[in-house]
Amino acid sequence: MPKNNNLKSILIIGSGPIVIGQACEFDYSGTQSLRSLREDGIETILINSNPATIMTDPSMADHVYLKPLTTKSIIEILEAHPNIDAVLPTMGGQTALNLCIEADDKGIWEDYNVKLIGVDIDAINITEDREQFKQLMGRIGIPVAPAKTVTSYLQGKEVAQEFGFPLVIRASFTLGGSGAGFVHKAEDFDEMLTRGLEASPIHEVLIDKALLGWKEYELELLRDKNDNVVIICTIENMDPMGIHTGDSITVAPAMTLSDSAFQRMRDLAIKMMRSIGDFAGGCNVQFAVSPDEKEEIYAIEINPRVSRSSALASKATGYPIAKVATKLALGYTLDELDNQITQSTSALFEPSLDYVIVKIPRWNFDKFEGSDRTLGLQMKAVGEVMGIGRSFQEALHKATQSLEIKRNGLGADGKGYTKYEEIIEKLTYASWDRVFVIYDAIQAGIPLSRIHDITKIDMWFLKQYEELYMLEKEISNYDINSLPKDLMLEAKQKGFADRQIAYMVKCLESEVYNKRSEQNINRVYKLVDTCAAEFKAETPYYYSTFEAEIETADGNKYTSNESVVTDRKKIVVLGSGPNRIGQGIEFDYSCVHGVLAASECGYETIMINCNPETVSTDFDVADKLYFEPVFWEHIYDIIRHEKPEGVIVQLGGQTALKLAEKLERYGIKIMGTSFEALDLAEDRGSFSTLLQNNDIPYPEFGTAENAEEALKLADQLDFPILVRPSYVLGGQGMKIVINKQELEETVVDLLRKIPNNKLLLDHYLDGAIEAEADAICDGEDVYIIGIMEHIEPCGIHSGDSNALLPPFTLGDLVLQQIKDHTRKIALALNTVGLINIQFAIKDDKVYIIEANPRASRTVPFIAKAYKEPYVNYATKVMLGDKKIKDFSFNPQLDGYAIKQPVFSFEKFHKVNKQLGPEMKSTGESILFIKDLKDDDFYNLYTRRKMYLSK
């Protein structure tokens, strides 16, 4: 039975700005969904207020509305498009579902004769309302933890008395576990209950008996209108119940579940999905399993939408869940759709994996001073990474190498904890670095039984860790010359990096690389093919591993490599790794556009990235995707295998930029701006000298490499002083200090966190206006794509500032200085591609704060505001395919666009919320206004005075 032909025009609701609990996984699913609808010739109308995403690119939908996610905006869109037949709200996370319910309550869908597809309102209400969900589970005979819903403080006290502690409090209709938490003792109950009632939009909480120490699993399901159901992926949380799934280390396929329990869980999941409403689409179900031989299964929750886990499951299996869910919402059935990977079998199949994936969340606690770093029911991670390997150990190592927290993997880098008390405390109160602490505990001689008692992590995982440590111990008995080939191969198969092996045998990383090359221990690449090679896969989506050589009867030795190198000209684009504060989805936007532009120039495009949430790691964006850590060893091996013309580092934020020096040293061509120029801009001292030589004003400055030098400088510079480290992103470690004691403390602290760094100290221009410009330069001409003026004064990080495009108070004299300085700097740095420059304006004089010759956080915002594909143009310039004069620029903006930062402070109680030079916002939205009389602008502008009164 084919699709519903009455659906010709569909409204998709996006997820809005990125916050903790709802990140770029919805940009990925929304983008896939839009592309899926277009394949069927359906007109697509999108509402989403996030300018940083690919989803809101004009090429993605027929009509893109960058408007606030409110029912007022929905009505405006429905008025403008009376032909909209249906709304698909399941691609925009909790935000979209909540807006959909609100519009339904107000009768908006009925008024405009718009159908709901992909889910029904009853399903949303049943799954979101904890009490309704519990009653439904009772009716269909599925066990849940003992729980009661309360809507008042008094009811809550009564339930606590009945159940006893520990308890779990969960707020209804919230995202990322907002308002949820454990209560271990009576004295904490009042505060947690009040917080939960306040967090819930309907002031309702569920209080349930805590299933502490139980194992947690998630299943991703799809159902069509004929009631065919497939289970795409089973994900096991390495962490037991009690840690939010978004903060958990997760593994697919499930590792420690018996087959009989798995079959029961499948049956329960299918029964649950069939019971929550009559709809076709995707669904995520979570279960708790008792950690004993009974393996009792309790249902925790069901989400009738694509989720954070479905993005992970899509990347883990290669099965495009959002794309297929969209087709099912249109009325297709699973047996009618093609399997996207084999392109020869149908979508009515369940993927089987011949590899293991491990997801590790990425946190940013350093941005939230005073925050509680222990993990619990409320999500705190800002991003995540995924590692793919032939074994759990290899995948775990690759995931830890992807985190970009200056670790080389588990152990073998001298950075672990060694104090018994510290290790025990970190295990007792689940900490963000527990993935490493487990290894430290084994290294410190703490028995596995004790680690299991404290953490409740299944013994199977702990034994895997122990094996890794035993191997490290064995290898440490050798030096590089005596290390046997079989041990080297085993270490590589278990994911140890060359750097770690070098640490074990006390030599250089390059010596390990050379030794294993001699021994013919080289990476091979395998396809992610969803069918465990039972059918031929057509999709160029790879991960690396190591294999023992196979010897044929005639004595030939070989390893099997599934990545076939073509003779086309190739370009590698380095991705931006895990999302974090200061480096978010806007860099993924740039990477995707870079890939598409390189493809238009006739290159075969190769993407390297390890972030499962993003569009850049979708299997059909680049010609080839290597799902690998953006970590030197992995990148170098891919480059040696593929032999590209060059590598683009400008688009992947600081992650890609940090690898520029190594690429240069190994003679690999960097496309666009050279390493010397990138380095010059990053090195605070050298850059200021360049400004001096070009007669460009900058705040008085000096550089220091220790506290003594800094204190001497302070006598010349005059307080307040801004202290900035080199080679960082998102203002990491920046501070304004007002006396010598503060200066000394800051410098000592910074150099402890970032050793051997060159610090820049400059006189802070108090009360100055801040502005920034983005430009494209081809080495001869400079085109300024946009100048933005910040509402907040200089000293608040640009990522945390509200900013207007174009400027609103700067006169012609100031604007001319900005334009002149931008051109001069771009040319002096020999920029080829993008550059972002930040300015401070005081008494009509424009000073330079810093320049970054790369894609910036603001490029996607300017591209959306002016409706111009600037990253596409800049990439063609980097590749030498075009010059500035080849483009006909035609920016269109009626009035002003405001970039508004969004914060996730509600996840961190008691945290210092004051803004300063270190970035704290997790995302942004765009707001268009006709003129400066607009109320929204007026409200923002009056806040400026709050900062200026210091």
N, C-alpha and C positions, 0 to 999 in steps of 0.2 A: 504494500500500500504506500504510494509515494507521498511526498510532502503536501501540506495544506496549501493549495494554490490561491486561497483567499488572502494570504499574507504577502503583501507587496511592499509595505513600508513599516519598518520596526524601529522603535525607540530603545536605545540601550542606556542604562544609567551606570555611570562610572563610580569609582570609589572615593574621589576627591583627594585632598592632600595626603601625603604619607604621614602616618602616625604609627607609634609602636602598636603592633597588633594588626595593622592593616597596611602592608607595604606594597612593593612593586609586583607581587604575585598577581594582583588584580589588574595591573596594567598589562601583564602577560596574557592573562585569560581573556581580558576585554579585547585586546588586539587580535588574538586568535579568533575570537567570536565574530568580530567585525569582518575579518577576512573570509570567514566561513559563510556569512550572510551574503557577502558580495559575490561569491562563487555561484550563488543561486539567483543572482540578478535582483536581489532585494534592495530597496532604497534604505540606507542606514542613517539614522539621526542619533547623534551622541550628545549627552550632557555630562560634563565632567569639569571641575574647576581647577584641575592640576595641569600647569603649563609644562612641567618637566618631563612628561611622559610621551612615549611613542603613540599611545592610544589617542591623544588629542592632536596628533599631526593631521593636517588637512588631507593628506593622502589616504588616511585610514577610513574615514566615513564620508558619506555624501554631504552631510551637514554636521559641523562640529560646533557645539555651543559651550564656550568656556564661561559658564555661569555658575553662581552659587547653587549648591544642591538643596533647593527648597521647593515647596509645592508652588510657590509664586513663579519660579523659573519654569517648572513643568507646565503650568497653565500657559505661559507665554509661548512655549514651544508648540504645544498642542493647538493654540490659536493660529500660529504661523504655518503649521502643517496639518490641516484638517484631514489629510489622507492617511495619517498614522493608524495602522490596524492593530498593532500589539506593542506591548512593552516587555522587554527581557531584563529582569532585575537581578539575575543570579550571577552576573559577572562582576558586580561592583562591591562584593563583600557585604559586611553588616550595614554599612552606610546606605547602599542601594536598597537593601531589603527594608530597612527602617523607613526610608523615604517612600518606598512603594506602599507600605502599610499605611503611612500617614495620608498619602494621596487616596488610598482606598477608603479610609475612614471618612475623608472629606467628600467622598463620592465623585472624585475627579475622573477616574477611569470610566465610570458609568456615564457621566455627563458627556464625555467626548467619544463614547462608544469604542473604548480601547480594551482589547483583550489582554489578559496576563498569560505569558507563555513561559515554559521552563520550570514553573513552580506554581502552586496555588496558595492563596492567602491562608486557607485553613492549615496547610502544611507549615507555613512560616509561624503562624500563631501557636500551633501545637508544639513545635520544636523550640520556640523561644520562651514560651511560658512554662516555667519549670513544673508547675503543678499539673497543667494539662498533659505534659509529656509523661509525668509519673503515672497519672491515671490511665493514659493510653497503654503504657507498658504493662500495667496491671491487667488491663482488659485482654491483651494479646499474650499474656503469660510469660513476659520477659522480665527476669529479676533486675531490680535496681537497688542501690544502697538505700537503707531506711532514711527518709527525708520528709520534711514538712515545709510548706510555703508560708511565709508570714508577711504581713503588710504593716505591722506596727512594732514598736519597741517592746511593748508588753507581751505580745504573742511570742516574740523571739525569746524572751527570758523564760517563758513557760516551756518552750521546745528544748532549750538548753538544759533545763532541769530534768526533762524526761529522757533525753538521749545521753547526757553526760559528755565529758570531753575525751579525746580531741574531736572537734567539729570542723565542718567546712561551711563557709558562708559564700554563696554565689548570688550576684545581682542578676535579675532578669533583663533581657534585651540590651546587653552590653557587649563590647568587643574586646578581644585580647585579655579576657579575664578581669576587666576593670571592676573594682569593688569586691573582688573575691579574695579570700584568704583563709588560713588555718587559724583556729583558736585552740591553743593547747591548755590554757588555764582561764578560770573564771574572770580574773581581773582584766584580761584583754578583751573580753567578750563585748562590753558596751561600746567601745570605740569601733570595733570591726563591724558590729551590727549597724551602727549609725552610718558608717562609711558606705556599707552595702546598700542601705535604703536610699541614701542620697545619690549613689551612682546609677541606680536603676531609673530609667525614665518613667516607669510606672510605680516606683517606690515599693518594689517587691523583691524579697530575697528568698532563696531556698537554703534551708539549713539541713545539712545531711551529715550522717555519721562518716567520719574520715576513714577511707580505705587505705591507710598509710601502709606502704610496703607492698601493695598489690602491683602486678605488672600492668602496663598500659599498651593498648594496641589501637590502630586506626585502620579502617578499611575504606577504600575509594570505590564507589559504585556508580554504574550508569543504568538507567532503565528507559525503555522505549514505550510507546503507547500500546503495544501488544503485550506489555508486561514481561518482555525479555529483560533479564537482569544479568550484567556481567560485573565481576569484581576485578578491577584493574590492578589493584596493588594492596598488599597487606604490609603495614608499617609497624615495626615494633619500637617502642620507646626504650632505650637502654636505661633511662632513669625510671624509677618506679612512680606510681601515682603520687601526686603531691607537687609535681613540678609541671607548670603549664606546657602543653605540647610544643608551643612556639619557642620555649626555652629548653626543651629536651633534646638530648642527642638521640637521633632516631636512625633506624636501620631497616633496609628493605632488601630482600624479602625478610619476613619474620624468622628469627634464628632459634628461639627457645620454646616454641609452641609445639605441643605434640600434634600429630595429624588428626587425632580424634577431636581435640579441643578446637583445632582450626576448622574442621567440618561443622562443628556445632556453632562456632562463631559466624561462619558464612551463612548458615541457615537463619540465625537470629538477625543478621544484618539485612538479609533479603526480606525477611518477614517485617522488620521495622520499616524498610523503605516502602514496602507495599501498603503499609498501614497508615502512612501519614498524609495520604491525599492522592488524587488521581492526576498525576502529572508525569511528563517525560523530561528527563534531564539528569544532572549529576547530583551526587549526595556523598557526604562524609559521615561515617559512624565511628564513635569511640567506645571502647570497652575496657573494663578492668577485669583482670584474671587473678584468682588467688594463687599465691606462690607455693602451692603444695601439690601433692599428687592428684587431688580432686579437680584442680583447675576449674573452679567455679567461675562462671562468667556473669558479670553485671554490666548492663548498658549504662553508659555515662551520658552521652548526648548524640544527637543527629543533626546535621546541618544540611538543609535542602538547597545547596548552592555549591559552586566551586569554592575551594578554600585554599589556605596556605599549603595544606598537605596535598591538594590535587595538583598544584604547580609542581611540587616536589615529585609526586607520583608520575606526572607526565614526563618529567625529565629522567626519572629513574627507569621508566619502562619504554620511553619513546612513543607512548600512546597519547595522542593529543586530546586530552579529556575535554577541554573547553570547546575545542572545534567540534568534536562529536556530540557533546551535550547540546550545542547550538543547533546542530542538524536534527537532533531528536526533538528539540523544542518546536522545530518547524513541521514535525509530523513524520519525518523519516523513521524507518525502523533499523535496528542494528545490522540485520542481515542484508539490507540494501546498500550499506555504506562500505567503501573500500577501507581496508587496513592501510593506513598512511605509510607504514614502514615497508611492508612487502609489496604493496600495490598490486597484489594478485589474490589475496584472501580477503574475507569480509571483516567488518569491525566487530562481528559477533564472535569474539574470541577473548580468552583471558591470557594476558601476557605471561610468559614464563621466563625467568631471568637466569642466565648462566654467569652472573657477576653479582657483586654486592655493592650497595650504595650506603654511605653514611652521611647524614646531615649534622652539622654542628652549628648552633646559633652564633652570631657575632654581637657582642655587647659594646656599649660605650659609656661604662660607668664613670670614666675619667671626666666626662663632660658634666656629670651631675654631682657636684661636690656635696658631701654629706649624705649621699643616697645609701639606702640599705642594699648591699650587694648580694644578699642571700636570695636564692631563687625560690619561688613558690607558685601559688595559683594565678598570680597576676603577671602577665608577660612583660619582660623588660628588654628583650633582644631587639636590636635595630635592623638586623639582617641575618643572612645565613650562607653557609657554603655547603657544597656537596662533593664528596669524593667517590670515584668509581674504581673498583679494583676486582681482582679475581677472588680475593678473600676478604673477610671482615678486617683483618689486620692491615692489608694494603689500602683498603678504602678509608680506614680510620686515619692512617698516616697521611694519606693524600688530603683528607679534609683538614687535618691539623696544619698541614703546610699551606693550605689555602687561606687561613684566617688572617694573615698579615698582622701578626702581633709579635713579630721578631722571635718566633720559635721555628725550629727546623723540623718539628715532628715531635713524637713522644720520646722524652729522655735524650741522652747523648748530646746535650748542648750546654751542660753545666748551669742551666738556669732553673732547675727544679728546687722544690723546698726540701730541706734536710732536717729541720727541727721536728721532733716527734709531736710536740704539743700543737705546733702550727698545722701539721698535716692532719692530725685527728680533728682539730677544730674545723678545718676546711672541708673535711669529709662529713662532719656532723651537720654543719649548716651549709647545705649545697651551695657551692660558690661557682662563679662563671668559669673558673679555670679547673674545675674538677676533672675534666677529661685528662689533664696533665697530672693532677694531684694523685689520681689512682696509681699512676706509674711511679710517682715519687714514693708513695706508701709501700709499694712492693719493693722498691729499691732500698727503702729504709728498713726492710725486714719485717714489716707488719704482716701478720698472717692473713691469707685470703679470707679465712672464716671471720676474722675481726672486721675486715673491710666490708664484707657482705653484711654483717650484723649492723654496722653503722649506716651503710648506704642503701641496703636492700637491693643493690644491683645484682642481677642474676649471676650465679657462679660461673656460667659458661663464658660470659664476657670477661670476668676477672681472670679466668684461666688463659684467655687469649692475650690479655695484658702480660700475664706472668711469662708466657712463652716468649714474648718480645723481649722482656727483660733478660731472660735466660740467654737469649741469642746475643744480646748486647754484651753480656758478661763473657760469653765464650769468645766473641770476636776481639774483645779487649786484651786477650792473651797474646795476640799476634801483632806484628808490625805490617806495613803495607806490602813488603816484599814476601813475607811468609804467609799472608792470608790466603787460605785455600780457595779455589774456584767455587766449590760447592757452598762454602759459607758466604762468600760474596753474593752468589746467586740467591741463596735463601734470604739474605738481608734485603736484597732488592725486591724479591717477590713479596716480602712482608712489608714493603713500603718505606724502608729506611732510606733517607736521602743520602747522597754522596757526602754532604757536609757532616751528617751524623756519623757515617762510617769513618770519615776523616778524624772526627773527634775521638772515636773509639781506638783507632790505631795510631793516633797522634801524628797526622801528616796534613797536607793541604788538600782541599776539595778537588783541585785539578789533578792531583796524583791519583786519587781514587777513580776519577773519571777515566784517566788514561789507562789505569790498571784493568778496569772492567772492559774497556774497549779492546785491550790486548787479549783479554780472556773471552772476547766475543759475547759479553753479557750486555746486550743492547735492548733498548725498549722496543716492543712491538705494539702495534695499534690494532684494536679490536672494535668491531661495529657494535653499537647499541641496537639490537635488532628485535627486541620484544618476543621473539619466538624461539629463543635458545638455539638458533641456527636450524630449526626444523624446516623453515621455508627460506628462500633467498631474500635477503633484505636489500632494498635499493637506496636506503637513506644514508648520506655521508655524515654520520654522527659517531665520533670515536672516543675511546679512552685508551690509556696506555697500560701495559703490564710487562712482566718479564717471563720468558718461557725457557725451559731447558731445551737444548737442541735435540731435534729428532734426527736419527741416523737412518738412512735408507739402506736397502740391501746392497747397493753398489758402493756404500761407504760415504755418500754425500751427507753433509750435516746442514740442517736448516731450521729456522724458526718461522712460524706462520704469521705474516703481517697482512692485515686486511685493508690497510690504507694504501690504495694504489696511487702513485704519483703521476700526474699527467705532465704533458710537455707544454702546457699553457703558461703564460706569464702570471705570477702569483703575487698577492699582497697579503701580509698577515696583519690583522688588527688585534691589538692587545686590549682585552676587556678590563673592566675596573674592579673585578673581584667582588667581595661581599659589600652590601650596602652598609654605610655607617654615617654618622653625623659628619658633615663636611664633604662627603663623597657619596652622593645618592644616585637616584635614578636618572638624573639629567646627563650623567656620563654614559649611561647605557643608551640613552636617546642618541647621543653623539656617535657612539660606536656603531649602532645600527645604521645610521645615516651614512657613516663612513664606509661601511660594507656595501651599501646599496650604490653609493657614488663610485666606488672602485669597480664595481661590477659594470656600471654604465660606461666606464673607461676601458672595458674589455679585459679586465683582470679576472683571474680565478680568485675568489675571496676566501680567506681562512680566518676563522674566529677562534680565539683562545680565551676561555673564561670558565669560572667555577661557581657562578651564582645561579642557583636553580630557579630563582624567582623572576628572571628577567627575559625580555624579548630577544636579547642578543644570543641567548642560549637555546632559542627555539630551533628545531632541527632543520627548518627550511629557510632561514634568514640568509646565512652565508652558503657558499658552495660546499664548504667543509667546516664542520664544527668539531673542535677538540675540547671536550669537557675535562679540562685539566687545571691544576693550580696555576695561578699566574705567579710562578715561582721559577727562578732562573733555570734550574736543571731541566725542568719539564719543557720550558720554552725553547731552550737551546737544542734539545733533542728533536723537537718538532721542526725547528728551522733547518737543522741539518738534514732531516728527512725530506722536507718539502722544497728546500732551496728557493725561497721567494726572491723577488726583485728587491724587496725591502719590507720594513715593518713600520706601521703607524703607531706612534706612542702618544700623540697629542690628544687623543680622544678619550683615553681610559683613566683620566684623573691622575692623582699622585701615584697610584699603583703601577701604571704603565711607565710613567715618567721616571720612577726610581730605577727601572731596568735599563734606561737609556745608556748609562755609563758602561754597563757590562756589554751591551750590544755594540757600542763603539769600540770597546777594547777587543772584542772578538771579530771585528771587521765586518759587522752586519750593518747594512745600510738602513739609516733612519730616514723615513720619508718626511720631507718638509724641513722644518727648523732643525738645525744641527744640534748635536749633543753639547758642543761648546756654548752655544747661545742659550740652550735650556739651563745649563749649569750656571752660566753667568747670572741669569735672572734669579735662580734659586739661592745663590751665594750672596747673602745680604751685603757683605762688604764690597765685593767686586761690582755689584750692580750700582751701589751708591757712587763708586768711582766713575762708572760710565755716565751717570747723570751729571756729575761734576764736569767731566770732559765735554759734555754736550750743552753745558750752560742751562741745565733744567733744575729749577728749585726743588729742594727736598728738606724735610725737617733735619735740624742738626743731628748728626749721628756719630756712632763709633762702634767698633766691634770688640767683643771680649770673649776669651775662651776660659776664663775662670773668674771667681768672685773678686779677687784682688784687682784685676784689670777693670772690672765693672765699676767698682767703688771709685777708682781713679777717674774714670770717664765721667762719673756723676758730677764731679766738681765743674767740668766744662759744660755739661749739657743742660743743667737746670731742671729741677723736678716740675711737673710730673714727667716720668720717663716711661716709654713703652718698651717692654723687653720682648724680643721675638726670636725664636730659634729658626735655623735654616732648614730647608727641605721638609716642611710639614704642610698639612692641609687642614682647612677648617679652623685656622687660628689656634691649632693645638699648642698649648703651653704659653700663649701670649698673655701678658699681664701689664696693667698700668700700675706703677708704684709711685708712692709720694714721699718716701724718705729712704735713708740709707739702710735702715734695718730691714724694711720690706724688700729692698733691692737685693740685699745679701741672701735673704731667705729664698727669694724667687730664683736667683741664679744657681744657688747650691742645689735646690730641688730640681730645676730643669736639667742640670748637667748630670744629676743622678739618674733621671729618667731617660735622657738622650745623651749618652756619653760622647765626648769628642765633638760636640756640636759647636758651630760658630754662632754666637748670639749677637743680634743687632740691638743696640740701644739707641733709641732716638727720642728727641724732645717731643712730648705729646702735645699736639696743637689743641688745647682745650677749647671746646665750643666751636670748632671748625665744622663746616658743612662737608659731608663726604659725597663723592660722586664716582662713577666708574664708567669706563668705555670698553666696548668689545669691538675688535676690528679684524679684518682679513688683510694680510700683506703677502705680496708675491715676490718680495725682495726688491721691487722697484716702485710699485704703487701701493698705497694704503687706502682701504675703504672702511670707514667707520660704520659698523652696522647699527650701533645704538649707544647713546649716552644716557645714563640713569642717574637720578639724584636721590639720595637717601633722605628719608624723613628724620630718622634718628641721627644724632650728631656723630662726628668722627669718634672712634673708640668703641662703638658697638660693632661687632663683626658684620661684614656685609651680608652674610647669609642669614643673620637675625634681624636685618633692617627691612622696614617697609621701603620700597623704592619705586619712584615714578619714572616712566618712560613716556615722552621726553622729559627733560628737566623742567621744573616749574618756577624756580626763583632765580636761576642763574642768568646773568645778563650776557650780552653779546661779547663783552671783553673777556669774561671768564670762559665762555664756551669756545671762543677762538683760541685761548691758551690751552684748553683741554685738547682741542683738535690738533694744534701744533705739536704739543708734547707727545700725543699718541703717535703721530706720524714719525716724529724724530726717533722715539724709543723703538718703535716697530722696525724701522730701517737700521738703527744702530745695533739692534740685536740680530740682524739678518733673519728676521722672521719670515718663514714661508708657511702660511696657514693662519691659524687663529692666535689672537693675543688679547688678554684682558688686563687693563691697567686701572688701578685705584688711586683716587686723588683726594686731598684735603684742601679745602678752600677757606682761606682766612684773609680778611681785609682785601678782597678781590684779587688775591694772589693764589695761584694754583700750585700746590706742592704734590710731589709724587709719593705715594705710600709704598706701592709695590707693583710689579708687572709679572704676569704669568703667560709665557708664550705657549698656550695650550687652550683647549676647550674649557670654558668656565661654567660655573653653575648657572649663569644668566643667559647663555647663548640660546637654549631652547625657549626661554621666556621671550626674548627679543624676536626670535623666529616666529613664534605664535602671534605675538602682538602685531608684527609688521607683515605677517603672512608671506614670509620669504624663506626658502630652504637654505639658510646660510651654511649649515654644516656640509651640505652637498657641494656648495660652491668652494668652501675652504678645502675640502678633501681633494677636489679636482686640481686646486692650486698646489697642494702638497705633492700630488703625484706628477706635477709638471705638465698636466694635460691642458690646463687653461691658465690664462692670466686674468687679472682684475678687469682689464678692458674688454674681455670677451663676454662679460655678463651685463645684462641690462637690469640694473637694480630698480625696483619700483615699490618701496615700502608703503603700506597703507594702514593708517591708524587715525581714526576720527576721535579726537579727544586724547585721553591718557590711559595707560595701562599701569596698574599698581601690582607689584609683586609683594604678596603678604606672607610672612613666615608663619608656620604652624608649629606649636611646641607639644611635647608629650609629658609635661610635668606631672599630670595626674597619676602617672605610674610610679612617681618617686615622691613619697611624702617626706616632709621635713628637709627637702633639698633647697639649696640656694637658687632662687629663681631669677636673681638679678642678672641682667644682660651685660656683657662686656666684650673684650676682644676675642674671647674663645667662643666658637659657634655652639649653639645648643638646640637649634630648631631641627626637626626631623623631616620637614617637608614644606611645601608652599602652595598657595593658590594664586590665581590671577583674577583681578577685578578691573573691569573697564568702566571708566566714568567719562561723561561728556565734557565736564568742565570742573574747575576748582571749587565751585559752589556746592558740589555734591556732599551730602551729609557724611558718607563713609570717609571721604577724604578729610573733612573738617575734624571728625572724631580722632582720626589718626594723627593729624597735624598738631592738635592740642596736646597730645602726649609727648611731643618733642620737648616741651618746656620742662617736663618731669626730669629729663636727663640733663638739661642745660642748667638747672638750679644748683648743681654740685659746686 
